[in-house]
């Protein structure tokens, strides 16, 4: 029985791999196959049990994503946008956000994926969120885009509704701010807008 596949590439001199487990693959067997077939690779996984199996097999954890929850009961102050920025509803146009998606995760960022630097791949990723195929149904009411004074899209918050037991409810799938506009409170304003 196959345990899965891996997409492999090089990034800044580091051998990288993203794991695509086969349905029903046992984490210990998949970890064993990865260690044997991809020695020295930095492996990206999205299943905690596989990450634990890799660590148990001698792997080293480089980054772990966190699950954060915000109790939405009660009132919150509206987000404070700096002068020249406006919030607007996120449009169902994946190509509109592809460049922003690529720029938000530049080389060196922990979430950088070289494949997403290609506009077509970034468009496909965003399309998966907006169609609900990648995470769960898209929530257009909670999702927003952020525009600068020239009307350019410089930020976005994409929200999906997830039905998995651990992650039920609205999910902030992507929070994107163009690096040229970061450190101005724009990400916080987007998060507050989503929560309201």
Secondary structure, DSSP 4 states (H G I P E B T S, - for coil): ---EEEEEEEETTEEEEEEEEPTT--HHHHHHHHHHHSTT-EEE-S-HHHHHHHHHTT---------------S--PPP-PPTT-EEEEPPS-THHHHHHHHHHT-TTSTT--GGGGSHHHHHHHHHHHHHTSSSSEE-TTT-EEEE-TT--EEEEEEEEEE-SGGG-EEEEEEEEE-GGG-SSSHHHHHHHHHH-
